[in-house]
Amino acid sequence: MQEPGKSLAESLWNDTAPLPSFAPLDRDLDADAVVVGGGITGLTTAALLAESGKRVVLLERNRLGSGTTGRTTAHLTAALDVDYAKLVSRFGEEPARRVIESVMRAIDEIERGAAASATGCGFRRLPGYRFSEDARDAGTLAEEAALARKLGLDAALVEEVPLPFPARALRVEAQAAFHPLAYLATLAERVVRAGGHVFEHSPVVASGDDEVAVAHGPCVTAAHVIDATHTPVGIVPSIQTRVSAWTSHVLVVRLERPLGHALFWDCDDPYHYVRTVDDAGTRLLVGGEDHRTGREPAPHARFAALEAWTRRRFPVREVEARWSHELFEPADGLPYIGLLPGSRSRFVAAGFSGTGMTFGTVAALTLHGLVTEGASSWASLYAPSRVKALASALPMAEENLRIGWRFVADRLRRGKRDRSDLANDTGRVERVDGEQLAVYRDVRGDLHFLSPRCTHMGCIVAWNDAEKTWDCPCHGGRFHRTGKVLYGPPTADLEHEEAAPGAEPAGAEHGR
């Protein structure tokens, strides 16, 4: 059977920027701050705190960059997933201006860190285009361009877009792209150089105001606990009921002719995003076709739709690779960064939507100020305790109603018992003798049985045949085919079950 941790398709970043390795936590430690999560948010936070003289410990469940950071398309942009018109209507013009200020400051911070590295981390300033092929979007783009300028961006509505098909666009200057794992390697070096400690393969299973515990026993006691994991680890309803988990898809595409260097996002729903990834401009990252995690019965169809969209618009020579990643949408359009409600010293950074590289850095800058000085100029914007009833109550109520219905409906769902059609390296949830099982047939044809109940809050997982994972439709937990936690709020693996009475025995011939 495949090794745990190998379910997800590798992104191209993994092949081009090897990260340093760190040992698991093997002893109890005391620190000023413990940071949970080894993506851009956690490593930037740890680097800034360590360079300010704080004793810092960073704990990563798997490998650095093994979550969304290592699977992003690495757009650095002030073109948020929420329209500028909605941002202003929900928060007001001055707060919206400060949001844009924080995001542009985050891009500057990444540029500063990349420039100080030996490699430059592939950082490149680029214009960004929010484009449309539909003339009916002209008014919306014009309104967005006017608002972008009011919020402090160098932006304009343009009729000429450097794409191989007709479009008009909102053009925003001084955006950027980079190599995310090369940047993580630089951040890890900064943490260690400043005296901080980094530990991999150290999954946190319990977290409080002043202590975290990892699965294999050791604990870290700290004055500040920082959960830098997109969605908090464990059961944290004050945040998890206000974010929804989505899966986005990415293709690596080789072109017959080069495309100019820029960032592109369309106005479609589901939307698409594009950037070049090589100096020649003949290699693209194309992303999109987002859907709610664990609720897509045919994930391969999403990749097929993304490829079809790409081939209709670009001179594609070949599709070289594909993968997916998770993102978490906040209720009102802005992430939750700061002190966890009801806590005295546990901080969270969650709900970055599709702009996690920039908002992750905004989070690090904000948390650095809160920990070192007790204040940040952006703290009130992103405070997890904020209440935006009109903007968020109805969407999140509907989402939590869907989660509650799924919790019940999944337990009533009937499943197949005949496994003659279950191919090798595939799985599904079945009902056998009144009990539900997550059944996986490995590459040798042997059957393996797991509890299908997510160890976070008990929702029934769904098989993702594109990534060979078990995905939770409620709060975004993702498990390896063997049940090992890969991502999200769960802290325990799916439980292994014995084969059900009358079920096909392990080792039966199939598909050989």
C-alpha positions in Angstrom: 0.0 0.0 0.0 1.2 3.5 -0.7 3.0 5.4 2.0 0.9 7.8 4.1 1.3 11.4 3.0 1.6 10.5 -0.7 -2.1 10.8 -1.6 -2.1 14.3 -3.0 -0.7 15.0 -6.5 2.5 16.9 -6.2 2.6 20.5 -7.4 5.4 21.8 -9.6 6.8 23.8 -6.7 7.9 20.6 -5.0 10.2 19.7 -7.9 12.0 23.0 -8.1 12.7 24.2 -4.6 13.6 21.5 -2.1 12.8 22.5 1.5 15.1 21.9 4.5 14.0 19.0 6.7 13.4 19.2 10.5 13.0 16.5 13.1 9.8 15.9 15.1 9.4 17.5 18.5 11.1 15.1 20.9 10.9 16.9 24.3 8.9 19.4 26.3 9.8 23.0 25.5 9.0 26.5 26.9 8.7 29.5 24.6 7.4 33.0 24.3 5.3 31.9 21.3 4.3 28.6 19.8 3.2 28.7 16.1 1.1 25.9 14.7 1.4 25.5 11.0 4.3 25.5 8.6 2.9 27.4 5.6 3.5 31.1 4.7 1.4 32.4 7.6 3.2 30.3 10.3 6.7 30.7 9.0 6.4 34.5 8.4 4.9 34.9 11.9 7.7 32.8 13.4 10.4 34.6 11.5 9.2 38.1 12.5 8.8 37.1 16.2 12.2 35.4 16.4 13.8 38.4 14.8 12.2 40.5 17.4 13.9 38.5 20.1 11.1 36.2 21.0 11.7 32.5 21.8 9.7 30.8 19.1 8.7 27.2 18.4 7.0 26.2 15.2 5.1 22.9 14.8 4.1 21.4 11.5 1.8 18.4 11.1 3.6 17.0 8.1 6.2 18.8 6.1 6.7 22.5 5.7 4.6 23.8 2.8 2.5 20.5 2.6 -0.8 22.5 2.9 -2.2 25.2 0.7 1.1 27.2 0.4 2.8 24.3 -1.5 -0.2 24.0 -3.8 -1.1 27.6 -4.5 -0.6 29.3 -7.9 1.1 32.1 -5.9 -0.7 35.2 -7.0 0.2 38.2 -4.9 -2.6 40.6 -5.4 -5.0 43.2 -4.0 -7.7 41.9 -6.3 -9.6 40.2 -3.5 -12.2 37.4 -3.9 -14.8 39.9 -2.6 -15.6 42.7 -5.0 -14.5 46.2 -4.0 -18.2 47.3 -4.2 -19.1 44.6 -1.6 -16.1 45.4 0.5 -17.1 49.1 0.7 -20.8 48.4 1.3 -20.0 45.9 4.1 -17.2 47.7 5.9 -17.2 51.3 4.7 -14.7 53.2 2.5 -12.1 54.0 5.0 -11.8 50.4 6.4 -11.8 49.1 2.9 -8.9 51.5 2.1 -7.0 50.0 5.1 -7.7 46.5 3.9 -6.0 47.4 0.5 -3.2 49.1 2.4 -2.5 45.9 4.4 -2.5 43.7 1.3 -0.1 46.0 -0.6 2.1 46.1 2.5 2.1 42.3 2.6 3.3 42.2 -1.1 6.1 44.7 -0.1 7.1 42.4 2.8 7.3 39.3 0.6 9.4 41.4 -1.9 11.7 42.4 0.9 12.2 38.8 2.1 12.7 37.5 -1.4 15.3 40.2 -2.2 17.3 39.2 0.8 17.5 35.6 -0.2 20.2 34.1 -2.4 17.7 32.9 -5.1 15.2 35.8 -5.2 12.4 33.3 -4.8 11.2 33.9 -8.3 9.6 37.2 -7.2 8.4 39.4 -10.0 6.2 42.5 -10.1 3.4 42.2 -12.6 0.2 43.9 -13.6 -3.0 42.1 -12.7 -6.1 41.9 -15.0 -9.6 41.1 -13.8 -11.1 40.4 -17.3 -14.3 39.5 -18.9 -15.2 38.3 -22.4 -18.8 39.4 -21.9 -19.8 43.0 -22.9 -22.4 42.9 -20.1 -19.7 43.1 -17.5 -18.4 46.4 -18.7 -20.3 48.4 -16.2 -19.2 46.3 -13.3 -15.6 46.5 -14.3 -15.8 50.3 -14.7 -17.3 50.6 -11.2 -14.6 48.4 -9.8 -11.9 50.4 -11.5 -13.3 53.7 -10.0 -13.5 52.1 -6.5 -10.0 50.6 -6.8 -8.6 54.1 -7.4 -10.5 55.5 -4.5 -9.1 52.8 -2.3 -5.5 53.7 -3.2 -4.7 51.4 -6.1 -3.1 52.3 -9.4 -5.9 50.9 -11.5 -7.7 51.6 -14.8 -10.4 50.1 -17.1 -8.6 48.9 -20.3 -9.9 47.6 -23.6 -6.6 46.0 -24.6 -5.7 42.9 -22.6 -2.6 40.8 -23.3 -4.6 37.6 -23.9 -5.0 35.6 -27.1 -8.7 36.4 -27.2 -10.8 39.6 -27.0 -11.5 40.9 -23.5 -11.8 44.1 -21.4 -10.4 44.3 -17.9 -9.7 46.2 -14.7 -5.9 46.5 -14.8 -4.2 46.9 -11.4 -0.5 47.8 -11.2 2.3 46.6 -8.8 0.9 43.1 -8.2 3.4 40.2 -8.1 4.1 36.5 -8.3 6.7 34.3 -6.7 7.9 30.7 -6.0 6.1 29.9 -2.7 8.3 27.0 -1.5 11.6 28.9 -2.4 10.2 31.6 -0.2 9.3 29.2 2.6 12.9 27.9 2.6 14.1 31.5 3.1 11.6 32.0 6.0 12.7 28.7 7.7 16.3 29.9 7.5 15.4 33.2 9.1 13.6 31.4 11.9 16.5 29.2 12.7 19.1 32.0 12.3 17.2 34.1 14.8 17.2 31.3 17.4 13.8 29.8 16.7 13.0 26.1 16.6 11.1 24.3 13.7 9.7 20.8 14.1 8.0 18.8 11.4 5.9 15.6 11.7 4.6 17.1 15.0 0.8 17.1 14.7 -0.9 19.2 17.4 -3.8 17.3 19.1 -4.6 19.7 21.9 -4.3 23.5 22.1 -5.1 26.0 24.9 -4.2 29.5 26.0 -0.7 28.6 27.1 0.1 25.1 25.9 -0.1 22.8 22.9 0.4 19.0 22.9 1.5 16.9 19.9 0.3 13.4 19.1 3.4 11.5 20.2 3.5 13.1 23.7 5.7 16.3 24.1 4.2 19.7 24.9 5.2 23.3 24.3 4.3 25.8 27.0 4.2 29.4 25.7 2.9 32.8 26.6 1.2 33.0 23.2 -0.3 30.2 21.1 -0.8 31.0 17.4 -2.9 28.8 15.2 -1.8 29.6 11.6 -3.6 26.9 9.8 -6.3 28.5 7.5 -8.9 26.9 9.8 -8.2 26.3 13.5 -7.0 22.8 14.6 -9.6 21.0 16.8 -13.1 22.1 17.6 -13.3 25.9 17.5 -16.9 26.7 16.6 -16.5 30.5 16.9 -14.4 30.4 13.7 -15.4 27.1 12.1 -19.1 28.1 11.9 -18.0 31.2 10.0 -15.8 29.7 7.3 -16.7 27.3 4.5 -14.2 24.8 2.9 -13.7 24.9 -0.9 -11.5 23.0 -3.3 -9.8 24.6 -6.2 -8.1 22.9 -9.1 -4.8 23.7 -11.0 -3.3 22.7 -14.3 0.3 23.2 -15.5 0.0 23.9 -19.2 2.7 24.1 -21.9 1.8 26.6 -24.7 2.7 26.6 -28.4 3.3 30.4 -28.2 4.3 32.6 -25.2 1.9 34.6 -23.1 3.0 38.0 -21.6 3.9 38.0 -17.9 0.9 39.1 -15.9 -1.8 37.9 -13.5 -5.3 37.2 -14.9 -8.7 36.5 -13.2 -12.0 36.3 -15.0 -15.5 37.2 -13.9 -17.0 33.8 -14.4 -18.7 31.7 -11.8 -16.9 29.4 -11.2 -14.0 31.7 -11.9 -10.6 31.0 -13.4 -7.1 32.4 -12.8 -4.0 32.3 -14.9 -0.3 33.2 -14.6 2.9 32.4 -16.4 5.5 30.3 -14.4 8.6 30.5 -16.6 10.7 33.2 -18.1 9.8 32.3 -21.6 6.1 32.7 -20.9 5.2 29.3 -22.5 4.3 27.5 -19.2 1.0 28.5 -17.5 -0.7 27.8 -14.2 -4.4 27.8 -14.7 -6.7 27.4 -11.8 -10.4 27.4 -10.9 -13.6 25.3 -11.1 -13.9 25.7 -7.3 -16.5 23.6 -5.4 -17.3 22.9 -1.8 -14.9 20.3 -0.4 -16.3 16.8 -0.1 -19.5 17.7 -2.2 -18.3 16.9 -5.7 -19.3 13.5 -6.9 -17.1 13.6 -10.0 -13.9 15.6 -9.2 -12.2 14.5 -12.4 -15.0 16.4 -14.2 -13.7 19.6 -12.7 -10.2 19.0 -14.1 -11.8 18.2 -17.5 -13.9 21.4 -17.4 -10.8 23.4 -16.5 -8.8 21.9 -19.3 -11.6 22.5 -21.8 -11.8 26.2 -20.7 -8.1 26.5 -21.2 -7.9 24.8 -24.6 -10.7 27.1 -25.9 -8.6 30.2 -25.1 -4.9 29.3 -25.3 -2.6 27.5 -27.8 -2.1 24.5 -25.6 0.6 22.0 -26.6 0.1 19.7 -23.6 -1.1 19.6 -20.0 1.8 18.6 -17.9 0.4 18.3 -14.4 -2.6 18.9 -12.2 -3.5 19.1 -8.5 -6.1 20.6 -6.2 -5.9 22.6 -2.9 -8.2 23.8 -0.2 -9.2 27.3 0.7 -11.6 28.6 3.4 -14.1 31.3 2.6 -15.0 33.7 5.5 -18.6 34.8 6.1 -18.2 38.5 5.3 -15.2 38.4 2.9 -12.3 39.2 5.2 -10.2 36.7 7.2 -10.2 36.3 11.0 -6.9 37.4 12.4 -6.2 38.0 16.1 -7.2 36.8 19.6 -9.6 33.9 19.6 -12.9 35.0 21.2 -13.0 33.9 24.8 -9.2 33.3 25.0 -6.6 35.4 26.7 -3.6 34.4 24.6 -4.6 32.0 21.8 -4.5 33.7 18.4 -5.9 32.5 15.0 -5.4 33.3 11.4 -8.1 31.8 9.3 -10.4 32.3 6.3 -8.1 33.7 3.7 -10.3 32.8 0.7 -8.4 32.5 -2.6 -5.7 35.1 -1.6 -3.9 33.2 1.0 -0.3 34.3 0.1 -1.1 37.9 0.7 -3.6 37.6 3.5 -1.3 35.0 5.2 1.4 37.7 5.2 -1.1 40.3 6.4 -1.9 37.9 9.3 1.8 37.5 10.2 2.4 41.2 10.3 -0.8 41.7 12.3 0.0 39.0 14.8 3.6 40.2 15.2 2.3 43.5 16.3 -0.3 42.0 18.7 2.3 39.8 20.3 5.2 42.2 20.6 3.4 45.5 21.2 -0.2 44.4 22.1 -1.6 46.3 19.1 -1.7 46.5 15.3 -3.1 49.2 13.1 -5.1 46.4 11.2 -6.3 44.4 14.3 -9.8 45.8 14.3 -10.3 45.1 10.6 -9.7 41.4 11.0 -10.6 40.8 14.7 -12.2 37.3 15.0 -14.7 38.9 17.5 -16.1 41.3 14.9 -19.8 41.0 14.2 -21.1 41.7 10.7 -24.6 40.5 11.0 -26.1 41.8 7.8 -23.2 40.6 5.7 -22.6 37.2 7.2 -25.6 35.9 9.2 -27.7 34.6 6.4 -25.0 32.9 4.3 -23.5 31.2 7.3 -26.9 30.2 8.7 -27.6 28.5 5.3 -24.2 26.9 5.3 -24.6 25.5 8.8 -28.1 24.3 7.9 -26.5 22.4 5.0 -23.9 20.9 7.3 -26.6 19.8 9.7 -28.7 18.2 6.9 -25.6 16.4 5.6 -24.9 15.1 9.1 -28.3 13.4 9.1 -28.7 12.6 5.4 -25.3 10.8 5.2 -26.3 8.5 8.0 -29.5 7.5 6.0 -27.6 7.0 2.7 -27.6 3.4 1.4 -24.4 2.1 -0.1 -23.3 -0.8 -2.2 -22.1 -4.1 -0.8 -21.0 -5.8 -4.0 -17.5 -4.6 -4.5 -16.8 -6.3 -7.8 -16.9 -2.9 -9.5 -14.5 -1.2 -7.0 -11.3 -0.7 -8.9 -7.8 -0.8 -7.5 -6.7 2.4 -5.8 -10.3 3.6 -5.3 -12.7 3.9 -2.4 -16.3 4.7 -1.4 -18.6 4.8 1.6 -20.9 1.8 2.0 -23.5 0.6 4.4 -23.0 -3.0 5.5 -25.3 -4.7 8.0 -26.6 -1.3 9.2 -23.2 0.2 9.6 -21.3 2.6 7.3 -17.8 1.9 6.2 -15.2 3.8 4.2 -13.8 1.0 2.0 -10.6 1.4 0.0 -9.1 -1.1 -2.4 -5.4 -0.6 -2.6 -3.1 -0.9 -5.7 -2.6 -4.7 -5.0 -6.4 -5.3 -4.8 -6.5 -5.7 -1.0 -9.5 -4.2 0.8 -9.1 -1.8 3.8 -11.9 -0.6 6.0 -12.2 2.7 7.9 -14.8 4.5 9.9 -16.2 7.1 7.6 -16.9 9.5 10.5 -14.5 12.6 10.4 -12.7 12.7 13.7 -13.4 16.5 13.9 -17.2 16.5 14.4 -18.5 13.2 13.0 -19.6 14.1 9.5 -19.4 11.4 6.9 -16.4 11.7 4.6 -16.5 11.4 0.8 -14.0 9.7 -1.5 -12.1 12.1 -3.8 -10.9 9.9 -6.7 -8.9 12.7 -8.2 -6.6 13.1 -5.2 -7.2 9.7 -3.6 -8.3 11.2 -0.3 -11.2 11.1 2.0 -12.7 14.6 2.3 -15.0 16.0 4.9 -17.9 18.0 3.5 -18.6 19.9 6.7 -15.4 21.6 7.8 -12.8 20.7 5.3 -10.9 17.9 6.9 -8.9 15.8 4.4 -7.5 12.3 5.1 -5.1 10.1 3.2 -6.5 6.9 1.6 -5.3 5.0 4.7 -7.1 7.4 7.1 -4.1 9.6 8.1 -5.0 13.2 8.7 -3.6 15.4 6.0 -5.2 18.8 6.4 -7.9 20.8 8.3 -9.3 20.8 11.8 -9.2 17.0 12.6 -6.5 16.0 15.1 -7.0 12.2 14.9 -6.9 9.7 12.0 -9.9 7.9 10.7 -10.4 4.7 12.8 -9.6 1.4 11.2 -12.4 -1.2 11.2 -12.5 -4.9 10.8 -14.0 -6.3 7.6 -17.8 -6.5 7.9 -19.4 -10.0 8.2 -19.8 -11.4 4.7 -17.6 -8.8 3.1 -15.1 -9.7 0.5 -11.9 -10.7 2.3 -8.7 -8.7 2.0 -6.4 -10.1 -0.6 -9.2 -11.2 -3.0 -8.2 -11.1 -6.7 -9.4 -8.0 -8.4 -8.3 -6.0 -11.4 -4.9 -7.8 -11.9 
